[in-house]
Amino acid sequence: MSRWAVGLSASSCYPQKTAYTFAMAERLGYDGVEVMVWGEKLSRDVPRLQRLAEDHGQPILSVHAPTLFFLQHVWGTTWDQIDRSIELAEELACPTVVAHPPFAWQRAYGRAFVEGIAERQARTEVKIAVENMYPWRVPGTGARGKVPMYLPGWDPTYHEYAHVTLDLSHSATAHADAVAMARAAGPTLAHVHLADGSGSLKDEHLVPGDGSQPCEEVLGMLGEIGFSGSIIVEVGTRGVDEATRVDRLTRSLAFARQHAH
């Protein structure tokens, strides 16, 4: 049994809706849910989210800000997305907001990002956990084809953030050392997105144990580095049938509970 809550991300159930995620989390025995703020109105509706959490016995462990490429205009842009996600988390009594760093073309936002996150962190008890990303790569070019797509950088451990999120699919895509990243983050590691990857060009979000990432080792060192956050399963199930989705989410939960200590 894991020492930490193991939650289910709404991204793991995409393209199913938010309500489906709560029901699936209850069905499989998860400890809570990560709400992804996206185009679906329910994902931003406090009373309805509270009702879902209560009805399914699944607390909202984290809110993922709509800072993904395909969500650039949900809740405005740049700081509006961060601020409204913090407000949502506060209203839900949710401890964590996950945020991606700015894209390379968001230059002014990127220059102000570290300082802006720090200013907002000073005003809230919600942990704003900046997630590791990855350089985009041009097929067939190897290391020479890496394109920096995030400002001030894709690795949050190189910057002065109070809290960070470690995503084990993103570390695979970046060809990064996830164990070294976890150690570098130390007590600033506030959140884990549990997944796996093979190191391909794609952000694969495989079931932990199905790729090349040291998922077991990272989970096993959380106590050593003073981790006090949540572990959120974020694996891909888009385009699969219900039985396959259930299998992937069940195996991921079992992996987390076996190895997180």
Contacts in CASP RR format, 6 or more apart in sequence:
PFRMAT RR
TARGET T0000
AUTHOR 0000-0000-0000
METHOD contacts of the structure
MODEL  1
MSRWAVGLSASSCYPQKTAYTFAMAERLGYDGVEVMVWGEKLSRDVPRLQ
RLAEDHGQPILSVHAPTLFFLQHVWGTTWDQIDRSIELAEELACPTVVAH
PPFAWQRAYGRAFVEGIAERQARTEVKIAVENMYPWRVPGTGARGKVPMY
LPGWDPTYHEYAHVTLDLSHSATAHADAVAMARAAGPTLAHVHLADGSGS
LKDEHLVPGDGSQPCEEVLGMLGEIGFSGSIIVEVGTRGVDEATRVDRLT
RSLAFARQHAH
1 257 0 8 1.000
2 231 0 8 1.000
2 256 0 8 1.000
2 257 0 8 1.000
2 260 0 8 1.000
2 261 0 8 1.000
3 222 0 8 1.000
3 223 0 8 1.000
3 260 0 8 1.000
3 261 0 8 1.000
4 222 0 8 1.000
4 227 0 8 1.000
4 228 0 8 1.000
4 229 0 8 1.000
4 230 0 8 1.000
4 231 0 8 1.000
4 260 0 8 1.000
5 31 0 8 1.000
5 32 0 8 1.000
5 59 0 8 1.000
5 61 0 8 1.000
5 229 0 8 1.000
5 230 0 8 1.000
5 231 0 8 1.000
6 30 0 8 1.000
6 31 0 8 1.000
6 32 0 8 1.000
6 194 0 8 1.000
6 230 0 8 1.000
6 231 0 8 1.000
6 232 0 8 1.000
6 233 0 8 1.000
6 253 0 8 1.000
6 256 0 8 1.000
6 257 0 8 1.000
6 260 0 8 1.000
7 25 0 8 1.000
7 30 0 8 1.000
7 31 0 8 1.000
7 32 0 8 1.000
7 33 0 8 1.000
7 34 0 8 1.000
7 61 0 8 1.000
7 230 0 8 1.000
7 231 0 8 1.000
7 232 0 8 1.000
7 233 0 8 1.000
8 21 0 8 1.000
8 24 0 8 1.000
8 25 0 8 1.000
8 28 0 8 1.000
8 30 0 8 1.000
8 32 0 8 1.000
8 33 0 8 1.000
8 34 0 8 1.000
8 232 0 8 1.000
8 233 0 8 1.000
8 249 0 8 1.000
8 253 0 8 1.000
9 21 0 8 1.000
9 33 0 8 1.000
9 34 0 8 1.000
9 36 0 8 1.000
9 64 0 8 1.000
9 193 0 8 1.000
9 232 0 8 1.000
9 233 0 8 1.000
9 234 0 8 1.000
10 18 0 8 1.000
10 21 0 8 1.000
10 33 0 8 1.000
10 34 0 8 1.000
10 35 0 8 1.000
10 36 0 8 1.000
10 38 0 8 1.000
10 43 0 8 1.000
10 64 0 8 1.000
11 34 0 8 1.000
11 36 0 8 1.000
11 64 0 8 1.000
11 205 0 8 1.000
11 234 0 8 1.000
11 236 0 8 1.000
12 21 0 8 1.000
12 205 0 8 1.000
12 233 0 8 1.000
12 234 0 8 1.000
12 235 0 8 1.000
12 236 0 8 1.000
12 237 0 8 1.000
12 248 0 8 1.000
12 249 0 8 1.000
12 252 0 8 1.000
13 20 0 8 1.000
13 21 0 8 1.000
13 24 0 8 1.000
13 237 0 8 1.000
13 245 0 8 1.000
13 249 0 8 1.000
14 36 0 8 1.000
14 236 0 8 1.000
14 237 0 8 1.000
14 238 0 8 1.000
15 238 0 8 1.000
16 24 0 8 1.000
17 40 0 8 1.000
17 42 0 8 1.000
18 35 0 8 1.000
18 36 0 8 1.000
18 40 0 8 1.000
18 42 0 8 1.000
18 43 0 8 1.000
18 49 0 8 1.000
18 52 0 8 1.000
19 42 0 8 1.000
19 52 0 8 1.000
21 33 0 8 1.000
22 33 0 8 1.000
22 52 0 8 1.000
22 53 0 8 1.000
22 55 0 8 1.000
22 56 0 8 1.000
22 58 0 8 1.000
23 56 0 8 1.000
24 245 0 8 1.000
24 246 0 8 1.000
24 249 0 8 1.000
25 32 0 8 1.000
25 33 0 8 1.000
25 56 0 8 1.000
25 58 0 8 1.000
26 56 0 8 1.000
26 57 0 8 1.000
26 58 0 8 1.000
28 246 0 8 1.000
28 249 0 8 1.000
28 250 0 8 1.000
28 253 0 8 1.000
29 253 0 8 1.000
30 58 0 8 1.000
30 233 0 8 1.000
30 253 0 8 1.000
31 58 0 8 1.000
31 59 0 8 1.000
31 61 0 8 1.000
31 230 0 8 1.000
32 57 0 8 1.000
32 58 0 8 1.000
32 59 0 8 1.000
32 60 0 8 1.000
32 61 0 8 1.000
33 53 0 8 1.000
33 58 0 8 1.000
33 59 0 8 1.000
33 60 0 8 1.000
33 61 0 8 1.000
34 60 0 8 1.000
34 61 0 8 1.000
34 62 0 8 1.000
34 63 0 8 1.000
34 64 0 8 1.000
34 98 0 8 1.000
34 230 0 8 1.000
34 232 0 8 1.000
34 234 0 8 1.000
35 43 0 8 1.000
35 49 0 8 1.000
35 60 0 8 1.000
35 62 0 8 1.000
35 63 0 8 1.000
35 64 0 8 1.000
35 92 0 8 1.000
35 94 0 8 1.000
36 43 0 8 1.000
36 64 0 8 1.000
36 66 0 8 1.000
37 43 0 8 1.000
37 44 0 8 1.000
37 63 0 8 1.000
37 64 0 8 1.000
37 65 0 8 1.000
37 66 0 8 1.000
37 71 0 8 1.000
37 74 0 8 1.000
37 75 0 8 1.000
37 81 0 8 1.000
37 84 0 8 1.000
37 85 0 8 1.000
37 88 0 8 1.000
38 66 0 8 1.000
38 71 0 8 1.000
38 74 0 8 1.000
39 66 0 8 1.000
39 71 0 8 1.000
39 74 0 8 1.000
42 48 0 8 1.000
42 49 0 8 1.000
43 49 0 8 1.000
44 75 0 8 1.000
44 84 0 8 1.000
44 88 0 8 1.000
46 88 0 8 1.000
46 91 0 8 1.000
46 92 0 8 1.000
49 60 0 8 1.000
49 92 0 8 1.000
50 92 0 8 1.000
52 58 0 8 1.000
53 59 0 8 1.000
53 60 0 8 1.000
53 92 0 8 1.000
60 92 0 8 1.000
60 94 0 8 1.000
61 94 0 8 1.000
61 95 0 8 1.000
61 96 0 8 1.000
61 230 0 8 1.000
61 232 0 8 1.000
62 89 0 8 1.000
62 94 0 8 1.000
62 95 0 8 1.000
62 96 0 8 1.000
62 97 0 8 1.000
62 98 0 8 1.000
62 129 0 8 1.000
62 191 0 8 1.000
62 230 0 8 1.000
62 232 0 8 1.000
63 85 0 8 1.000
63 88 0 8 1.000
63 89 0 8 1.000
63 92 0 8 1.000
63 94 0 8 1.000
63 96 0 8 1.000
63 97 0 8 1.000
63 98 0 8 1.000
64 85 0 8 1.000
64 97 0 8 1.000
64 98 0 8 1.000
65 81 0 8 1.000
65 82 0 8 1.000
65 85 0 8 1.000
65 97 0 8 1.000
65 98 0 8 1.000
65 99 0 8 1.000
65 100 0 8 1.000
66 72 0 8 1.000
66 74 0 8 1.000
66 75 0 8 1.000
66 81 0 8 1.000
66 85 0 8 1.000
67 81 0 8 1.000
67 82 0 8 1.000
67 99 0 8 1.000
67 100 0 8 1.000
68 100 0 8 1.000
69 103 0 8 1.000
74 81 0 8 1.000
75 81 0 8 1.000
75 84 0 8 1.000
75 85 0 8 1.000
78 102 0 8 1.000
78 106 0 8 1.000
78 109 0 8 1.000
79 109 0 8 1.000
79 116 0 8 1.000
82 97 0 8 1.000
82 99 0 8 1.000
82 117 0 8 1.000
82 120 0 8 1.000
82 128 0 8 1.000
83 120 0 8 1.000
85 97 0 8 1.000
85 99 0 8 1.000
86 97 0 8 1.000
86 120 0 8 1.000
86 124 0 8 1.000
86 126 0 8 1.000
86 128 0 8 1.000
88 94 0 8 1.000
89 95 0 8 1.000
89 96 0 8 1.000
89 97 0 8 1.000
89 126 0 8 1.000
90 124 0 8 1.000
90 126 0 8 1.000
94 126 0 8 1.000
95 125 0 8 1.000
95 126 0 8 1.000
95 127 0 8 1.000
95 229 0 8 1.000
95 230 0 8 1.000
96 126 0 8 1.000
96 127 0 8 1.000
96 129 0 8 1.000
96 163 0 8 1.000
96 190 0 8 1.000
96 191 0 8 1.000
96 229 0 8 1.000
96 230 0 8 1.000
97 126 0 8 1.000
97 127 0 8 1.000
97 128 0 8 1.000
97 129 0 8 1.000
98 129 0 8 1.000
98 131 0 8 1.000
98 165 0 8 1.000
98 191 0 8 1.000
98 193 0 8 1.000
99 117 0 8 1.000
99 128 0 8 1.000
99 129 0 8 1.000
99 130 0 8 1.000
99 131 0 8 1.000
100 130 0 8 1.000
100 131 0 8 1.000
100 133 0 8 1.000
100 150 0 8 1.000
101 110 0 8 1.000
101 113 0 8 1.000
101 130 0 8 1.000
101 131 0 8 1.000
101 133 0 8 1.000
101 150 0 8 1.000
101 151 0 8 1.000
101 152 0 8 1.000
101 153 0 8 1.000
101 154 0 8 1.000
101 156 0 8 1.000
102 109 0 8 1.000
102 110 0 8 1.000
102 113 0 8 1.000
102 150 0 8 1.000
102 151 0 8 1.000
103 149 0 8 1.000
103 150 0 8 1.000
103 151 0 8 1.000
104 148 0 8 1.000
104 149 0 8 1.000
104 150 0 8 1.000
104 151 0 8 1.000
106 151 0 8 1.000
107 151 0 8 1.000
109 151 0 8 1.000
110 151 0 8 1.000
110 152 0 8 1.000
111 151 0 8 1.000
111 152 0 8 1.000
113 151 0 8 1.000
113 152 0 8 1.000
114 152 0 8 1.000
114 159 0 8 1.000
114 160 0 8 1.000
114 161 0 8 1.000
117 128 0 8 1.000
117 130 0 8 1.000
117 161 0 8 1.000
117 162 0 8 1.000
118 160 0 8 1.000
118 161 0 8 1.000
118 162 0 8 1.000
120 128 0 8 1.000
121 127 0 8 1.000
121 128 0 8 1.000
121 162 0 8 1.000
121 163 0 8 1.000
127 162 0 8 1.000
127 163 0 8 1.000
127 190 0 8 1.000
127 191 0 8 1.000
128 161 0 8 1.000
128 162 0 8 1.000
128 163 0 8 1.000
129 161 0 8 1.000
129 163 0 8 1.000
129 164 0 8 1.000
129 165 0 8 1.000
129 190 0 8 1.000
129 191 0 8 1.000
130 156 0 8 1.000
130 159 0 8 1.000
130 161 0 8 1.000
130 163 0 8 1.000
130 164 0 8 1.000
130 165 0 8 1.000
131 156 0 8 1.000
131 164 0 8 1.000
131 165 0 8 1.000
131 166 0 8 1.000
131 167 0 8 1.000
131 170 0 8 1.000
131 191 0 8 1.000
131 193 0 8 1.000
132 154 0 8 1.000
132 155 0 8 1.000
132 156 0 8 1.000
132 157 0 8 1.000
132 164 0 8 1.000
132 165 0 8 1.000
132 166 0 8 1.000
132 167 0 8 1.000
132 170 0 8 1.000
132 171 0 8 1.000
132 174 0 8 1.000
132 176 0 8 1.000
132 181 0 8 1.000
133 149 0 8 1.000
133 150 0 8 1.000
133 153 0 8 1.000
133 154 0 8 1.000
133 155 0 8 1.000
133 167 0 8 1.000
133 170 0 8 1.000
133 174 0 8 1.000
134 154 0 8 1.000
134 170 0 8 1.000
134 171 0 8 1.000
134 173 0 8 1.000
134 174 0 8 1.000
134 176 0 8 1.000
134 203 0 8 1.000
135 146 0 8 1.000
135 147 0 8 1.000
135 148 0 8 1.000
135 149 0 8 1.000
135 154 0 8 1.000
135 174 0 8 1.000
136 146 0 8 1.000
136 147 0 8 1.000
136 149 0 8 1.000
137 145 0 8 1.000
137 146 0 8 1.000
137 147 0 8 1.000
137 201 0 8 1.000
138 145 0 8 1.000
138 147 0 8 1.000
139 201 0 8 1.000
148 154 0 8 1.000
152 159 0 8 1.000
153 159 0 8 1.000
154 170 0 8 1.000
154 174 0 8 1.000
155 174 0 8 1.000
155 176 0 8 1.000
155 181 0 8 1.000
156 164 0 8 1.000
156 165 0 8 1.000
156 185 0 8 1.000
157 164 0 8 1.000
157 181 0 8 1.000
157 184 0 8 1.000
157 185 0 8 1.000
157 188 0 8 1.000
161 188 0 8 1.000
162 188 0 8 1.000
163 188 0 8 1.000
163 189 0 8 1.000
163 190 0 8 1.000
163 191 0 8 1.000
164 185 0 8 1.000
164 188 0 8 1.000
164 189 0 8 1.000
164 190 0 8 1.000
164 191 0 8 1.000
165 189 0 8 1.000
165 190 0 8 1.000
165 191 0 8 1.000
165 192 0 8 1.000
165 193 0 8 1.000
166 178 0 8 1.000
166 181 0 8 1.000
166 182 0 8 1.000
166 185 0 8 1.000
166 189 0 8 1.000
166 191 0 8 1.000
166 192 0 8 1.000
166 193 0 8 1.000
166 218 0 8 1.000
167 192 0 8 1.000
167 193 0 8 1.000
167 195 0 8 1.000
167 234 0 8 1.000
168 178 0 8 1.000
168 192 0 8 1.000
168 193 0 8 1.000
168 194 0 8 1.000
168 195 0 8 1.000
168 196 0 8 1.000
168 197 0 8 1.000
168 208 0 8 1.000
168 213 0 8 1.000
168 215 0 8 1.000
168 218 0 8 1.000
169 193 0 8 1.000
169 195 0 8 1.000
169 196 0 8 1.000
169 197 0 8 1.000
169 203 0 8 1.000
169 204 0 8 1.000
169 205 0 8 1.000
169 206 0 8 1.000
169 213 0 8 1.000
169 234 0 8 1.000
170 193 0 8 1.000
170 203 0 8 1.000
171 177 0 8 1.000
171 178 0 8 1.000
171 181 0 8 1.000
171 213 0 8 1.000
172 178 0 8 1.000
172 196 0 8 1.000
172 197 0 8 1.000
172 198 0 8 1.000
172 199 0 8 1.000
172 200 0 8 1.000
172 204 0 8 1.000
172 211 0 8 1.000
172 212 0 8 1.000
172 213 0 8 1.000
173 197 0 8 1.000
173 199 0 8 1.000
173 200 0 8 1.000
173 201 0 8 1.000
173 202 0 8 1.000
173 203 0 8 1.000
173 204 0 8 1.000
175 199 0 8 1.000
178 213 0 8 1.000
178 214 0 8 1.000
178 218 0 8 1.000
179 214 0 8 1.000
179 217 0 8 1.000
179 218 0 8 1.000
179 221 0 8 1.000
182 189 0 8 1.000
182 218 0 8 1.000
182 221 0 8 1.000
182 222 0 8 1.000
182 225 0 8 1.000
183 221 0 8 1.000
183 225 0 8 1.000
185 225 0 8 1.000
186 225 0 8 1.000
186 226 0 8 1.000
186 227 0 8 1.000
187 225 0 8 1.000
187 226 0 8 1.000
187 227 0 8 1.000
189 222 0 8 1.000
189 225 0 8 1.000
189 226 0 8 1.000
189 227 0 8 1.000
190 228 0 8 1.000
190 229 0 8 1.000
191 229 0 8 1.000
191 230 0 8 1.000
191 232 0 8 1.000
192 218 0 8 1.000
192 219 0 8 1.000
192 222 0 8 1.000
192 227 0 8 1.000
192 229 0 8 1.000
192 230 0 8 1.000
192 231 0 8 1.000
192 232 0 8 1.000
193 232 0 8 1.000
193 234 0 8 1.000
194 208 0 8 1.000
194 215 0 8 1.000
194 219 0 8 1.000
194 231 0 8 1.000
194 232 0 8 1.000
194 233 0 8 1.000
194 234 0 8 1.000
194 235 0 8 1.000
194 252 0 8 1.000
194 255 0 8 1.000
194 256 0 8 1.000
195 204 0 8 1.000
195 205 0 8 1.000
195 206 0 8 1.000
195 207 0 8 1.000
195 208 0 8 1.000
195 213 0 8 1.000
195 233 0 8 1.000
195 234 0 8 1.000
195 235 0 8 1.000
195 236 0 8 1.000
195 252 0 8 1.000
196 204 0 8 1.000
196 205 0 8 1.000
196 206 0 8 1.000
196 207 0 8 1.000
196 208 0 8 1.000
196 209 0 8 1.000
196 210 0 8 1.000
196 211 0 8 1.000
196 212 0 8 1.000
196 213 0 8 1.000
196 215 0 8 1.000
196 235 0 8 1.000
197 204 0 8 1.000
197 205 0 8 1.000
197 206 0 8 1.000
197 210 0 8 1.000
197 211 0 8 1.000
197 212 0 8 1.000
197 213 0 8 1.000
198 204 0 8 1.000
198 206 0 8 1.000
198 211 0 8 1.000
198 212 0 8 1.000
199 212 0 8 1.000
204 211 0 8 1.000
204 236 0 8 1.000
205 234 0 8 1.000
205 235 0 8 1.000
205 236 0 8 1.000
206 235 0 8 1.000
206 236 0 8 1.000
207 235 0 8 1.000
207 248 0 8 1.000
207 251 0 8 1.000
207 252 0 8 1.000
207 255 0 8 1.000
208 215 0 8 1.000
208 216 0 8 1.000
208 235 0 8 1.000
208 252 0 8 1.000
208 255 0 8 1.000
208 256 0 8 1.000
209 215 0 8 1.000
209 216 0 8 1.000
209 255 0 8 1.000
215 255 0 8 1.000
215 259 0 8 1.000
216 255 0 8 1.000
216 259 0 8 1.000
219 231 0 8 1.000
219 256 0 8 1.000
219 259 0 8 1.000
219 260 0 8 1.000
219 261 0 8 1.000
220 259 0 8 1.000
220 260 0 8 1.000
220 261 0 8 1.000
222 231 0 8 1.000
222 260 0 8 1.000
222 261 0 8 1.000
223 261 0 8 1.000
231 256 0 8 1.000
231 260 0 8 1.000
233 249 0 8 1.000
233 252 0 8 1.000
233 253 0 8 1.000
233 256 0 8 1.000
235 248 0 8 1.000
235 249 0 8 1.000
235 252 0 8 1.000
236 248 0 8 1.000
237 244 0 8 1.000
237 245 0 8 1.000
237 248 0 8 1.000
237 249 0 8 1.000
240 248 0 8 1.000
END
